[in-house]
Amino acid sequence: MLSKRVVIIGLALAVLFAGSAAAQWRGLGRLTGKVVDEAGAVLVDVTVRADLPGMGGTTVKTNEKGEWMISGIARGEWVITVAKDGMAIQKVKAVVQEMAVPPLVKTTLKKE
């Protein structure tokens, strides 16, 4: 009986801490960007992953204009990973400040 309680409490704490860790990257900041190829043509449906080291992150895709936006993120130095099949992966860093004009992260992908 005691071991069942320990397991249940342990699972409840794991769920509680997992939820709070996932929410640590949330805030009032925003990142915007544009992805183009070497010729300057916009790239559609590119995967953009933003991570705040040690806090988690989120993923979005570029639209028909090659643009992307992530909002509701915390301040700090974010690592942006930009990837598309057939193109070399690009990593850049961007500093986010809450309630400020977001930095434009312009990325140029090269063919592999």
Phi and psi in degrees as GROMACS dihedral restraints (atoms count N, CA, C in turn):
[ dihedral_restraints ]
;  ai    aj    ak    al  type     phi  dphi    fc
    3     4     5     6     1   -65.1    20    10
    4     5     6     7     1   -40.3    20    10
    6     7     8     9     1   -66.8    20    10
    7     8     9    10     1   -32.5    20    10
    9    10    11    12     1   -64.2    20    10
   10    11    12    13     1   -42.5    20    10
   12    13    14    15     1   -63.6    20    10
   13    14    15    16     1   -42.0    20    10
   15    16    17    18     1   -62.3    20    10
   16    17    18    19     1   -43.2    20    10
   18    19    20    21     1   -64.3    20    10
   19    20    21    22     1   -44.9    20    10
   21    22    23    24     1   -63.8    20    10
   22    23    24    25     1   -44.4    20    10
   24    25    26    27     1   -64.2    20    10
   25    26    27    28     1   -42.6    20    10
   27    28    29    30     1   -60.6    20    10
   28    29    30    31     1   -43.6    20    10
   30    31    32    33     1   -64.6    20    10
   31    32    33    34     1   -42.2    20    10
   33    34    35    36     1   -62.3    20    10
   34    35    36    37     1   -42.6    20    10
   36    37    38    39     1   -66.1    20    10
   37    38    39    40     1   -38.4    20    10
   39    40    41    42     1   -62.5    20    10
   40    41    42    43     1   -43.4    20    10
   42    43    44    45     1   -65.3    20    10
   43    44    45    46     1   -43.1    20    10
   45    46    47    48     1   -60.9    20    10
   46    47    48    49     1   -48.3    20    10
   48    49    50    51     1   -71.9    20    10
   49    50    51    52     1   -32.5    20    10
   51    52    53    54     1   -64.6    20    10
   52    53    54    55     1   -41.0    20    10
   54    55    56    57     1   -65.7    20    10
   55    56    57    58     1   -40.3    20    10
   57    58    59    60     1   -73.0    20    10
   58    59    60    61     1   -33.3    20    10
   60    61    62    63     1   -67.8    20    10
   61    62    63    64     1   -39.2    20    10
   63    64    65    66     1   -65.8    20    10
   64    65    66    67     1   -31.3    20    10
   66    67    68    69     1   -82.5    20    10
   67    68    69    70     1    -8.2    20    10
   69    70    71    72     1   -66.8    20    10
   70    71    72    73     1   -22.0    20    10
   72    73    74    75     1   -87.5    20    10
   73    74    75    76     1    -3.3    20    10
   75    76    77    78     1   -78.9    20    10
   76    77    78    79     1   147.2    20    10
   78    79    80    81     1  -174.7    20    10
   79    80    81    82     1  -152.7    20    10
   81    82    83    84     1  -110.5    20    10
   82    83    84    85     1    10.1    20    10
   84    85    86    87     1   -88.1    20    10
   85    86    87    88     1   174.9    20    10
   87    88    89    90     1  -152.1    20    10
   88    89    90    91     1   147.9    20    10
   90    91    92    93     1  -126.5    20    10
   91    92    93    94     1   141.4    20    10
   93    94    95    96     1  -132.2    20    10
   94    95    96    97     1   155.8    20    10
   96    97    98    99     1  -161.9    20    10
   97    98    99   100     1   173.2    20    10
   99   100   101   102     1  -142.8    20    10
  100   101   102   103     1   140.0    20    10
  102   103   104   105     1  -120.6    20    10
  103   104   105   106     1   128.3    20    10
  105   106   107   108     1  -130.9    20    10
  106   107   108   109     1   166.5    20    10
  108   109   110   111     1   -94.0    20    10
  109   110   111   112     1  -175.9    20    10
  111   112   113   114     1   -62.8    20    10
  112   113   114   115     1   -25.8    20    10
  114   115   116   117     1   -86.5    20    10
  115   116   117   118     1    -3.8    20    10
  117   118   119   120     1    91.6    20    10
  118   119   120   121     1     2.0    20    10
  120   121   122   123     1   -76.4    20    10
  121   122   123   124     1   139.6    20    10
  123   124   125   126     1   -67.6    20    10
  124   125   126   127     1   148.2    20    10
  126   127   128   129     1  -112.8    20    10
  127   128   129   130     1   124.3    20    10
  129   130   131   132     1   -96.6    20    10
  130   131   132   133     1   148.4    20    10
  132   133   134   135     1    63.6    20    10
  133   134   135   136     1    35.2    20    10
  135   136   137   138     1   -85.8    20    10
  136   137   138   139     1   138.5    20    10
  138   139   140   141     1   -83.8    20    10
  139   140   141   142     1   125.8    20    10
  141   142   143   144     1  -119.8    20    10
  142   143   144   145     1   116.8    20    10
  144   145   146   147     1  -110.1    20    10
  145   146   147   148     1   126.4    20    10
  147   148   149   150     1  -113.7    20    10
  148   149   150   151     1   125.5    20    10
  150   151   152   153     1  -127.0    20    10
  151   152   153   154     1   134.2    20    10
  153   154   155   156     1   -99.7    20    10
  154   155   156   157     1   106.5    20    10
  156   157   158   159     1   -47.2    20    10
  157   158   159   160     1   128.8    20    10
  159   160   161   162     1    80.5    20    10
  160   161   162   163     1    -4.8    20    10
  162   163   164   165     1  -119.2    20    10
  163   164   165   166     1   -18.7    20    10
  165   166   167   168     1   108.7    20    10
  166   167   168   169     1  -169.4    20    10
  168   169   170   171     1  -175.0    20    10
  169   170   171   172     1  -163.4    20    10
  171   172   173   174     1  -151.8    20    10
  172   173   174   175     1   164.9    20    10
  174   175   176   177     1  -129.0    20    10
  175   176   177   178     1   140.1    20    10
  177   178   179   180     1  -135.9    20    10
  178   179   180   181     1   174.4    20    10
  180   181   182   183     1  -121.5    20    10
  181   182   183   184     1   152.8    20    10
  183   184   185   186     1   -75.1    20    10
  184   185   186   187     1   152.5    20    10
  186   187   188   189     1   -90.9    20    10
  187   188   189   190     1  -168.0    20    10
  189   190   191   192     1   -66.6    20    10
  190   191   192   193     1   -13.6    20    10
  192   193   194   195     1  -101.0    20    10
  193   194   195   196     1     6.1    20    10
  195   196   197   198     1    76.4    20    10
  196   197   198   199     1    12.4    20    10
  198   199   200   201     1   -99.1    20    10
  199   200   201   202     1   154.1    20    10
  201   202   203   204     1  -144.9    20    10
  202   203   204   205     1   159.0    20    10
  204   205   206   207     1  -149.9    20    10
  205   206   207   208     1   138.8    20    10
  207   208   209   210     1  -127.0    20    10
  208   209   210   211     1   123.7    20    10
  210   211   212   213     1  -121.2    20    10
  211   212   213   214     1   167.7    20    10
  213   214   215   216     1    75.2    20    10
  214   215   216   217     1    36.0    20    10
  216   217   218   219     1  -116.4    20    10
  217   218   219   220     1   157.1    20    10
  219   220   221   222     1   -78.3    20    10
  220   221   222   223     1   160.4    20    10
  222   223   224   225     1   -72.1    20    10
  223   224   225   226     1   155.2    20    10
  225   226   227   228     1   140.3    20    10
  226   227   228   229     1  -178.1    20    10
  228   229   230   231     1   -94.0    20    10
  229   230   231   232     1   110.5    20    10
  231   232   233   234     1   -93.9    20    10
  232   233   234   235     1   145.9    20    10
  234   235   236   237     1  -103.0    20    10
  235   236   237   238     1   120.4    20    10
  237   238   239   240     1  -105.4    20    10
  238   239   240   241     1   123.4    20    10
  240   241   242   243     1  -112.0    20    10
  241   242   243   244     1   122.8    20    10
  243   244   245   246     1  -114.1    20    10
  244   245   246   247     1   124.3    20    10
  246   247   248   249     1  -141.3    20    10
  247   248   249   250     1   141.1    20    10
  249   250   251   252     1  -150.2    20    10
  250   251   252   253     1   140.1    20    10
  252   253   254   255     1   -54.2    20    10
  253   254   255   256     1   135.4    20    10
  255   256   257   258     1    83.9    20    10
  256   257   258   259     1    -2.9    20    10
  258   259   260   261     1  -120.2    20    10
  259   260   261   262     1   151.8    20    10
  261   262   263   264     1   -71.9    20    10
  262   263   264   265     1   136.1    20    10
  264   265   266   267     1   -66.7    20    10
  265   266   267   268     1   138.9    20    10
  267   268   269   270     1  -119.4    20    10
  268   269   270   271     1   133.0    20    10
  270   271   272   273     1  -120.4    20    10
  271   272   273   274     1   133.6    20    10
  273   274   275   276     1  -137.9    20    10
  274   275   276   277     1   163.0    20    10
  276   277   278   279     1  -112.9    20    10
  277   278   279   280     1   145.9    20    10
  279   280   281   282     1  -140.7    20    10
  280   281   282   283     1   136.1    20    10
  282   283   284   285     1   -94.4    20    10
  283   284   285   286     1   126.9    20    10
  285   286   287   288     1  -108.0    20    10
  286   287   288   289     1   133.4    20    10
  288   289   290   291     1  -120.4    20    10
  289   290   291   292     1   131.3    20    10
  291   292   293   294     1   -67.1    20    10
  292   293   294   295     1   143.9    20    10
  294   295   296   297     1    61.3    20    10
  295   296   297   298     1    32.7    20    10
  297   298   299   300     1  -130.2    20    10
  298   299   300   301     1   164.7    20    10
  300   301   302   303     1   -62.3    20    10
  301   302   303   304     1   126.6    20    10
  303   304   305   306     1   -72.0    20    10
  304   305   306   307     1   146.2    20    10
  306   307   308   309     1   -71.2    20    10
  307   308   309   310     1   143.6    20    10
  309   310   311   312     1   -89.9    20    10
  310   311   312   313     1   120.1    20    10
  312   313   314   315     1  -100.3    20    10
  313   314   315   316     1    98.6    20    10
  315   316   317   318     1   -94.6    20    10
  316   317   318   319     1   126.8    20    10
  318   319   320   321     1  -125.6    20    10
  319   320   321   322     1   135.3    20    10
  321   322   323   324     1  -111.9    20    10
  322   323   324   325     1   119.5    20    10
  324   325   326   327     1   -96.0    20    10
  325   326   327   328     1   141.2    20    10
  327   328   329   330     1  -109.7    20    10
  328   329   330   331     1   148.6    20    10
  330   331   332   333     1   -66.2    20    10
  331   332   333   334     1   146.3    20    10
